[in-house]
C-alpha cells in the first residue's frame, strides 16, 4: 500500500480512480465534506489534523492496524505536506527524501545559499526586513530584482521590480497580504538552517533576488544511487498580462535552444540535489538557461503539478502520477525510459478576468478549435473566482492542451482561447 500524504481533493479523486486498490490517502480534516471525495472509497481515506504530527502518527497507525496492511511507500504531491511526509516515512521506516534536506528546499533563501556555497548556478539573494537593505541590493544588481515571501509556491506574491516605486508597492502588498495567509501551511515559519531553534519572520522579512533573464524551463528527475534520470522537460511561457511569474503555457517536449547540453543539465541537477542533502527522490526543478547554462530557480522533492501530468500523458501515454507512486514504493529506482513524443503540445491556462460566483460557463467555442486536444475545467457553475493579490489559486478556470505546429503562435492562441470562454458571474 502506498500512502499519499496531503494533496488536494482533485488529485485524490484522480489517483483513486486509476489506483483504487493499493493507494491510501492521509487527508487534512478541512476536506472531510469536499464533494470531489464522494467518489473515493472511504476505506482509503485517513482524515486527520495536520497541526500535530503525533495525531497523524496515531491516525496512520490505527488505519494500518485496523486494516492489517503494510505501508510500502510514502508519496507526496504538494510542497506544504513534504515535511510531514518525510517525518511519517522515517517513523514507518520507508525511504523518502531526507527531512533536513526537505526543510532546506522549503526555505527559498536557505536553498539558494546552499547551492551558491556548493558552486551551483542559481540566483543571488538576501533576506531583508528594511527598505534600505532592499534598495542597496537593488542598486548592486542593475536595478532589476524579484521580491517574494521566504516561503510560498508558484507566482503567489512574487514581484518583479525595476524602480523604487515598484519596490514600495510590492512591500506594502506583502505587508497587507501575508498576515492573511498566516494559517496557510505554505506560509508557516520555516526553520533557519544555521540555528534550528530559530525561524525566519515570514511576515516581516522578504526574499530579495537578482532577476535573471532567459528562457525558463521545468523538469522532473529521479535521483537514485548518485545517478539522475530526467523524466520530463517542459518549456514555460510567461503570461505577461498576469501577475509576474504566472504561466501562460507549458510546452512539451521542451524547446531547448540549439546546442544546449542535457548532459550538463543532468550533472547540475545531481550536484544540486546532493549538495542540499538528498540521496534519493523524485524532484521538480524550475530553471533558466543563460548563455547555454542552467541556473536553478526552484527545486523541490515532489513531481511537477498544474497541467503538466495531463500534458505529458497526452503526448506520451505515460502517467506521471502513477510513475511517482511506483517510484515511492521502489526506493526511487530508476524508471524505464519514457517514450519520446512524436509531436509537440502545449497546455494553455485559462484565467478569469473578474471575480464572483460562476453562474454560467460555456467552453464550446474553445472545443471547436481544431488544435484543441483536451480541456480540463478546475472551476464550474457555483464555484468562486478570485483575483490576485487576495487569491492566486482561484483565478484559473482551467486549461486546454493543444497541438503545436511550426506555424502556431502560442501567445496569440492563448489570447484567443481566453477570449472564447464565456463566463458569467454574480457577486
Protein Blocks (a to p, Z undefined) as FASTA:
>chain_A
ZZdeejjfklmmmmmmmmmmlcccdddfklmmgmklmmpcfklcccddfkbmklmmmmmm
mmmmmnopacfbdcdfbfklmmmmmmmmmmnopacddfklmmmmmpmklmmmmmmmnopa
cddddddfbfklmmmmmmmnoopacdddfbdehjeoiacdfbfklmmmmmmmmmmmmmmm
mmpmklgccddfklmmbccdfklcccdddddeddddddddddeehiacdfbdcdddddfk
bcehiafbdcddddddehiafklmmmmmmmmmmmnopabdcdddddddeehiacdfbdcd
dddehjlmmmmmmmnopafklmmmmmmmnoopacddddddfbdcdddddddfbecddfbd
cfklmmmpmklmbdcdfbdehiacdddfkbmklmpgbdcdddddfklcfklmmmmmmmmp
ccdddZZ
